[in-house]
């Protein structure tokens, strides 16, 4: 049986994520709450776009002196899901149209050395609109690094916990170029773009090992862990008739993670990073970074 026009509208508003960090969608039930199972395409799409936001290590594990400070920045291309993953059916319908608000995700980072081999990492992305997306994201992490016995300090292992919370807002479901006034039964009937919200909230832990070489100028590292994700998406679209769609999609997921990379010291104070961050169930992302040591 084919869905009614109202049902078709209702199911399309929620592909939040695809545009919050780059995707495509239409419709969803007005004010409805959708909790898709972890195996659904809807849940996997939310997890797909949460991965680039995960607060992985800025560098290879190292024992920073207490009071030492590193400031840096990182950037990661935002991946695009394959066509099969876009074929959603539970909370909303897929669409061949696409809105890409942010092809690149970047953020600043600060790392502070603490006593006993501890480090505190933090990042805050303020609500400044870039490319149609307005993020407001806070990330924190604490790690403890120890040299492996018998390695002479060249091999280290770190245990680390991290968390990220905040929002990405933008015209995700109904961007300006998708608005129309021809058919009240079709998606995006109105004159004002939607104001949708994606919340990529998560916490996790990981173990990372590193080996230093070439007079400590290069460090190779790798590790893995687990992340508990609670991504949320809420539509915010008011059509020309004054009806507001506030559909919410929420899931709770547990994901295994892998990471590996290289840290290169360009000088005593400047380092460069290349990292692969992998969520085997969802996506592989690549991150580039650089940092400067103040002391």
C-alpha positions as a Markdown table, in Angstrom:
| # | Residue | x | y | z |
|---|---|---|---|---|
| 1 | Unk | 0.0 | 0.0 | 0.0 |
| 2 | Unk | 1.3 | 3.4 | -0.9 |
| 3 | Unk | 1.6 | 6.0 | 1.9 |
| 4 | Unk | -0.8 | 8.9 | 2.0 |
| 5 | Unk | 0.4 | 12.4 | 1.0 |
| 6 | Unk | 0.3 | 13.4 | 4.7 |
| 7 | Unk | 2.4 | 10.3 | 5.7 |
| 8 | Unk | 4.9 | 11.0 | 2.8 |
| 9 | Unk | 5.3 | 14.6 | 4.1 |
| 10 | Unk | 5.6 | 13.4 | 7.6 |
| 11 | Unk | 8.4 | 11.1 | 6.9 |
| 12 | Unk | 10.8 | 13.5 | 5.2 |
| 13 | Unk | 11.7 | 16.3 | 7.4 |
| 14 | Unk | 14.2 | 14.5 | 9.5 |
| 15 | Unk | 17.4 | 13.8 | 7.6 |
| 16 | Unk | 18.9 | 16.3 | 9.9 |
| 17 | Unk | 22.3 | 15.1 | 9.7 |
| 18 | Unk | 22.9 | 14.8 | 6.1 |
| 19 | Unk | 23.0 | 18.5 | 5.9 |
| 20 | Unk | 24.2 | 19.4 | 9.3 |
| 21 | Unk | 27.4 | 17.9 | 8.1 |
| 22 | Unk | 26.3 | 17.2 | 4.6 |
| 23 | Unk | 23.4 | 15.1 | 3.2 |
| 24 | Unk | 19.8 | 14.9 | 1.8 |
| 25 | Unk | 16.2 | 14.5 | 2.9 |
| 26 | Unk | 12.5 | 15.3 | 3.0 |
| 27 | Unk | 9.5 | 15.3 | 5.5 |
| 28 | Unk | 8.6 | 13.9 | 9.0 |
| 29 | Unk | 5.6 | 13.8 | 11.3 |
| 30 | Unk | 4.7 | 17.1 | 13.0 |
| 31 | Unk | 6.1 | 17.1 | 16.5 |
| 32 | Unk | 6.6 | 13.4 | 16.5 |
| 33 | Unk | 9.3 | 11.4 | 18.4 |
| 34 | Unk | 11.1 | 8.7 | 16.3 |
| 35 | Unk | 13.4 | 6.2 | 18.0 |
| 36 | Unk | 14.7 | 4.0 | 15.3 |
| 37 | Unk | 16.6 | 0.7 | 16.1 |
| 38 | Unk | 20.4 | 0.7 | 16.0 |
| 39 | Unk | 20.4 | -1.4 | 12.8 |
| 40 | Unk | 18.2 | 1.1 | 10.8 |
| 41 | Unk | 19.5 | 3.4 | 8.2 |
| 42 | Unk | 18.2 | 6.3 | 10.2 |
| 43 | Unk | 20.3 | 5.5 | 13.2 |
| 44 | Unk | 23.3 | 4.7 | 11.1 |
| 45 | Unk | 23.0 | 8.0 | 9.3 |
| 46 | Unk | 23.1 | 9.8 | 12.7 |
| 47 | Unk | 26.1 | 7.8 | 13.7 |
| 48 | Unk | 27.8 | 8.4 | 10.3 |
| 49 | Unk | 27.8 | 12.2 | 10.9 |
| 50 | Unk | 28.7 | 12.0 | 14.5 |
| 51 | Unk | 32.0 | 10.3 | 13.7 |
| 52 | Unk | 33.8 | 13.4 | 12.3 |
| 53 | Unk | 32.9 | 15.3 | 15.6 |
| 54 | Unk | 34.4 | 12.6 | 17.9 |
| 55 | Unk | 37.2 | 14.1 | 20.1 |
| 56 | Unk | 40.1 | 11.7 | 19.2 |
| 57 | Unk | 43.7 | 12.4 | 20.4 |
| 58 | Unk | 45.4 | 15.5 | 19.0 |
| 59 | Unk | 48.8 | 13.9 | 18.8 |
| 60 | Unk | 50.7 | 10.7 | 19.5 |
| 61 | Unk | 50.8 | 9.9 | 23.3 |
| 62 | Unk | 53.5 | 11.8 | 25.2 |
| 63 | Unk | 54.3 | 12.8 | 28.7 |
| 64 | Unk | 54.0 | 16.6 | 28.7 |
| 65 | Unk | 55.7 | 18.4 | 31.6 |
| 66 | Unk | 53.3 | 19.8 | 34.2 |
| 67 | Unk | 52.3 | 23.3 | 33.1 |
| 68 | Unk | 53.2 | 22.7 | 29.4 |
| 69 | Unk | 50.6 | 24.0 | 26.9 |
| 70 | Unk | 50.0 | 23.1 | 23.3 |
| 71 | Unk | 47.6 | 25.1 | 21.2 |
| 72 | Unk | 46.5 | 23.8 | 17.8 |
| 73 | Unk | 43.8 | 23.2 | 15.2 |
| 74 | Unk | 42.5 | 20.3 | 13.2 |
| 75 | Unk | 40.4 | 19.8 | 10.1 |
| 76 | Unk | 38.6 | 16.8 | 8.6 |
| 77 | Unk | 36.7 | 16.4 | 5.3 |
| 78 | Unk | 33.1 | 15.5 | 6.0 |
| 79 | Unk | 32.3 | 12.2 | 4.2 |
| 80 | Unk | 29.2 | 11.5 | 2.2 |
| 81 | Unk | 27.2 | 8.3 | 2.8 |
| 82 | Unk | 26.8 | 5.9 | -0.1 |
| 83 | Unk | 23.5 | 5.7 | -2.0 |
| 84 | Unk | 22.4 | 2.5 | -0.3 |
| 85 | Unk | 22.6 | 4.1 | 3.2 |
| 86 | Unk | 20.4 | 7.0 | 2.1 |
| 87 | Unk | 17.5 | 4.6 | 1.4 |
| 88 | Unk | 15.7 | 5.2 | 4.6 |
| 89 | Unk | 12.3 | 3.8 | 5.5 |
| 90 | Unk | 11.4 | 4.1 | 9.2 |
| 91 | Unk | 11.4 | 7.7 | 10.2 |
| 92 | Unk | 11.6 | 9.4 | 6.8 |
| 93 | Unk | 12.0 | 8.9 | 3.1 |
| 94 | Unk | 15.1 | 9.4 | 1.1 |
| 95 | Unk | 15.5 | 12.1 | -1.5 |
| 96 | Unk | 17.7 | 12.6 | -4.5 |
| 97 | Unk | 18.2 | 16.3 | -3.6 |
| 98 | Unk | 21.1 | 17.2 | -1.4 |
| 99 | Unk | 22.1 | 20.2 | 0.8 |
| 100 | Unk | 25.7 | 20.3 | 2.0 |
| 101 | Unk | 26.2 | 22.9 | 4.7 |
| 102 | Unk | 29.7 | 22.0 | 5.8 |
| 103 | Unk | 32.1 | 19.9 | 3.6 |
| 104 | Unk | 34.9 | 20.4 | 6.2 |
| 105 | Unk | 34.8 | 20.2 | 9.9 |
| 106 | Unk | 37.5 | 22.0 | 11.9 |
| 107 | Unk | 38.1 | 23.1 | 15.5 |
| 108 | Unk | 40.8 | 24.6 | 17.8 |
| 109 | Unk | 42.4 | 22.5 | 20.5 |
| 110 | Unk | 44.3 | 23.2 | 23.7 |
| 111 | Unk | 46.3 | 20.6 | 25.7 |
| 112 | Unk | 47.6 | 21.2 | 29.2 |
| 113 | Unk | 50.2 | 19.0 | 30.9 |
| 114 | Unk | 49.4 | 17.9 | 34.4 |
| 115 | Unk | 51.4 | 16.1 | 37.1 |
| 116 | Unk | 51.8 | 12.2 | 37.1 |
| 117 | Unk | 51.7 | 12.0 | 33.3 |
| 118 | Unk | 48.2 | 13.4 | 33.0 |
| 119 | Unk | 47.0 | 15.7 | 30.2 |
| 120 | Unk | 43.8 | 17.7 | 29.9 |
| 121 | Unk | 42.5 | 18.5 | 26.4 |
| 122 | Unk | 39.7 | 20.9 | 25.5 |
| 123 | Unk | 38.1 | 22.4 | 22.5 |
| 124 | Unk | 35.2 | 24.9 | 22.0 |
| 125 | Unk | 33.7 | 25.7 | 18.7 |
| 126 | Unk | 31.7 | 29.0 | 19.1 |
| 127 | Unk | 28.3 | 29.7 | 17.4 |
| 128 | Unk | 29.8 | 31.4 | 14.3 |
| 129 | Unk | 28.0 | 30.6 | 11.1 |
| 130 | Unk | 30.2 | 29.1 | 8.4 |
| 131 | Unk | 28.8 | 27.8 | 5.1 |
| 132 | Unk | 25.2 | 27.7 | 6.4 |
| 133 | Unk | 26.0 | 25.8 | 9.6 |
| 134 | Unk | 26.2 | 27.3 | 13.1 |
| 135 | Unk | 28.0 | 25.0 | 15.5 |
| 136 | Unk | 28.3 | 25.3 | 19.3 |
| 137 | Unk | 30.4 | 22.3 | 20.4 |
| 138 | Unk | 32.4 | 21.6 | 23.6 |
| 139 | Unk | 34.8 | 18.7 | 23.9 |
| 140 | Unk | 37.0 | 17.6 | 26.8 |
| 141 | Unk | 39.4 | 14.7 | 27.4 |
| 142 | Unk | 41.7 | 13.4 | 30.1 |
| 143 | Unk | 44.6 | 11.1 | 29.4 |
| 144 | Unk | 47.3 | 9.4 | 31.4 |
| 145 | Unk | 50.5 | 8.4 | 29.5 |
| 146 | Unk | 53.2 | 5.9 | 30.7 |
| 147 | Unk | 56.4 | 4.7 | 29.0 |
| 148 | Unk | 56.5 | 1.0 | 28.5 |
| 149 | Unk | 59.2 | -0.8 | 30.6 |
| 150 | Unk | 62.5 | -1.4 | 28.8 |
| 151 | Unk | 61.7 | 0.9 | 26.0 |
| 152 | Unk | 63.9 | 3.8 | 27.1 |
| 153 | Unk | 61.0 | 6.1 | 26.8 |
| 154 | Unk | 60.5 | 5.5 | 23.1 |
| 155 | Unk | 57.4 | 3.4 | 23.5 |
| 156 | Unk | 54.4 | 4.8 | 25.4 |
| 157 | Unk | 50.8 | 3.9 | 26.1 |
| 158 | Unk | 48.0 | 6.2 | 27.0 |
| 159 | Unk | 44.5 | 5.6 | 28.5 |
| 160 | Unk | 42.1 | 8.3 | 27.6 |
| 161 | Unk | 38.4 | 9.3 | 28.2 |
| 162 | Unk | 36.7 | 11.9 | 26.1 |
| 163 | Unk | 33.3 | 13.6 | 25.7 |
| 164 | Unk | 31.5 | 16.0 | 23.3 |
| 165 | Unk | 28.3 | 17.9 | 23.6 |
| 166 | Unk | 26.6 | 20.7 | 21.8 |
| 167 | Unk | 24.7 | 21.5 | 18.6 |
| 168 | Unk | 24.9 | 22.2 | 14.9 |
| 169 | Unk | 22.1 | 24.4 | 13.6 |
| 170 | Unk | 21.2 | 25.2 | 10.0 |
| 171 | Unk | 18.7 | 24.9 | 7.2 |
| 172 | Unk | 19.0 | 21.1 | 6.9 |
| 173 | Unk | 15.7 | 19.8 | 5.8 |
| 174 | Unk | 14.5 | 22.8 | 3.9 |
| 175 | Unk | 17.2 | 25.1 | 2.6 |
| 176 | Unk | 16.3 | 28.3 | 0.8 |
| 177 | Unk | 16.8 | 26.7 | -2.6 |
| 178 | Unk | 14.3 | 23.9 | -1.7 |
| 179 | Unk | 11.4 | 26.1 | -0.6 |
| 180 | Unk | 8.4 | 26.1 | -2.8 |
| 181 | Unk | 4.9 | 27.7 | -2.9 |
| 182 | Unk | 3.3 | 25.6 | -5.6 |
| 183 | Unk | 2.1 | 22.5 | -3.7 |
| 184 | Unk | 1.0 | 22.6 | 0.0 |
| 185 | Unk | 1.2 | 18.8 | 0.1 |
| 186 | Unk | 4.8 | 18.7 | -1.0 |
| 187 | Unk | 7.8 | 19.2 | 1.3 |
| 188 | Unk | 9.3 | 22.6 | 2.1 |
| 189 | Unk | 6.0 | 24.5 | 1.4 |
| 190 | Unk | 6.9 | 28.0 | 2.7 |
| 191 | Unk | 9.1 | 31.1 | 2.4 |
| 192 | Unk | 11.5 | 30.7 | 5.3 |
| 193 | Unk | 14.3 | 28.1 | 5.5 |
| 194 | Unk | 14.1 | 25.5 | 8.3 |
| 195 | Unk | 16.1 | 26.0 | 11.5 |
| 196 | Unk | 17.1 | 22.4 | 12.4 |
| 197 | Unk | 19.3 | 21.2 | 15.2 |
| 198 | Unk | 21.7 | 18.2 | 15.3 |
| 199 | Unk | 23.2 | 17.2 | 18.7 |
| 200 | Unk | 26.2 | 14.8 | 18.3 |
| 201 | Unk | 26.5 | 14.0 | 22.1 |
| 202 | Unk | 28.9 | 11.2 | 23.0 |
| 203 | Unk | 31.4 | 9.9 | 25.6 |
| 204 | Unk | 34.1 | 7.3 | 25.1 |
| 205 | Unk | 37.4 | 5.8 | 26.1 |
| 206 | Unk | 40.4 | 4.4 | 24.3 |
| 207 | Unk | 43.9 | 3.0 | 24.7 |
| 208 | Unk | 46.6 | 4.3 | 22.4 |
| 209 | Unk | 50.2 | 3.1 | 22.0 |
| 210 | Unk | 53.0 | 5.1 | 20.3 |
| 211 | Unk | 56.6 | 4.4 | 19.2 |
| 212 | Unk | 59.0 | 7.3 | 18.7 |
| 213 | Unk | 61.8 | 7.3 | 16.1 |
| 214 | Unk | 64.3 | 9.4 | 14.2 |
| 215 | Unk | 65.6 | 11.2 | 17.3 |
| 216 | Unk | 62.0 | 11.7 | 18.5 |
| 217 | Unk | 61.1 | 13.7 | 15.5 |
| 218 | Unk | 58.4 | 11.2 | 14.4 |
| 219 | Unk | 55.9 | 9.2 | 16.4 |
| 220 | Unk | 53.7 | 6.4 | 15.0 |
| 221 | Unk | 50.7 | 5.5 | 17.0 |
| 222 | Unk | 47.5 | 3.4 | 17.0 |
| 223 | Unk | 44.8 | 2.2 | 19.3 |
| 224 | Unk | 41.1 | 1.7 | 19.8 |
| 225 | Unk | 38.2 | 2.0 | 22.2 |
| 226 | Unk | 34.5 | 2.3 | 22.6 |
| 227 | Unk | 32.2 | 5.3 | 22.2 |
| 228 | Unk | 28.7 | 5.7 | 23.6 |
| 229 | Unk | 26.7 | 8.0 | 21.2 |
| 230 | Unk | 23.4 | 9.8 | 21.9 |
| 231 | Unk | 22.8 | 11.7 | 18.6 |
| 232 | Unk | 19.6 | 13.8 | 18.4 |
| 233 | Unk | 18.0 | 15.7 | 15.6 |
| 234 | Unk | 15.1 | 18.1 | 15.7 |
| 235 | Unk | 13.4 | 19.6 | 12.7 |
| 236 | Unk | 12.4 | 23.3 | 12.9 |
| 237 | Unk | 10.3 | 24.3 | 9.9 |
| 238 | Unk | 7.2 | 26.4 | 9.8 |
| 239 | Unk | 5.3 | 26.2 | 6.5 |
| 240 | Unk | 3.3 | 28.9 | 4.8 |
| 241 | Unk | 0.1 | 27.8 | 6.6 |
| 242 | Unk | 1.8 | 28.4 | 10.0 |
| 243 | Unk | 2.2 | 24.8 | 10.9 |
| 244 | Unk | 5.5 | 24.0 | 12.7 |
| 245 | Unk | 7.2 | 20.7 | 12.2 |
| 246 | Unk | 9.2 | 19.8 | 15.3 |
| 247 | Unk | 9.9 | 16.2 | 14.6 |
| 248 | Unk | 12.6 | 14.6 | 16.8 |
| 249 | Unk | 14.8 | 11.6 | 16.0 |
| 250 | Unk | 16.9 | 10.1 | 18.8 |
| 251 | Unk | 19.1 | 7.0 | 19.1 |
| 252 | Unk | 21.5 | 5.5 | 21.6 |
| 253 | Unk | 24.4 | 3.6 | 20.1 |
| 254 | Unk | 27.7 | 1.9 | 21.2 |
| 255 | Unk | 30.4 | 1.9 | 18.6 |
| 256 | Unk | 33.9 | 0.4 | 18.6 |
| 257 | Unk | 36.6 | 2.7 | 17.3 |
| 258 | Unk | 40.1 | 2.4 | 15.8 |
| 259 | Unk | 42.6 | 5.1 | 15.2 |
| 260 | Unk | 46.1 | 5.4 | 13.8 |
| 261 | Unk | 48.4 | 8.2 | 12.7 |
| 262 | Unk | 51.7 | 10.0 | 12.7 |
| 263 | Unk | 53.0 | 13.0 | 14.6 |
| 264 | Unk | 56.0 | 14.9 | 13.1 |
| 265 | Unk | 58.0 | 17.5 | 14.9 |
| 266 | Unk | 58.8 | 20.3 | 12.4 |
| 267 | Unk | 60.7 | 22.1 | 15.2 |
| 268 | Unk | 61.0 | 22.1 | 18.9 |
| 269 | Unk | 57.7 | 23.9 | 19.2 |
| 270 | Unk | 55.8 | 23.0 | 16.0 |
| 271 | Unk | 54.2 | 19.6 | 15.3 |
| 272 | Unk | 52.1 | 18.3 | 12.4 |
| 273 | Unk | 49.5 | 15.5 | 12.5 |
| 274 | Unk | 47.9 | 13.0 | 10.2 |
| 275 | Unk | 45.3 | 10.7 | 11.6 |
| 276 | Unk | 42.8 | 8.1 | 10.4 |
| 277 | Unk | 39.8 | 7.7 | 12.7 |
| 278 | Unk | 37.7 | 4.7 | 12.0 |
| 279 | Unk | 34.3 | 3.6 | 13.2 |
| 280 | Unk | 34.1 | 0.2 | 11.6 |
| 281 | Unk | 30.3 | 0.1 | 11.7 |
| 282 | Unk | 29.9 | 3.5 | 10.1 |
| 283 | Unk | 32.8 | 5.4 | 8.4 |
| 284 | Unk | 36.5 | 6.2 | 8.1 |
| 285 | Unk | 37.6 | 9.8 | 8.5 |
| 286 | Unk | 40.9 | 11.6 | 8.0 |
| 287 | Unk | 42.2 | 14.4 | 10.1 |
| 288 | Unk | 45.0 | 16.9 | 9.6 |
| 289 | Unk | 46.3 | 19.0 | 12.4 |
| 290 | Unk | 49.1 | 21.3 | 13.6 |
| 291 | Unk | 50.1 | 22.5 | 17.0 |
| 292 | Unk | 52.4 | 25.0 | 18.7 |
| 293 | Unk | 53.9 | 24.5 | 22.1 |
| 294 | Unk | 53.9 | 27.7 | 24.2 |
| 295 | Unk | 56.1 | 26.2 | 27.0 |
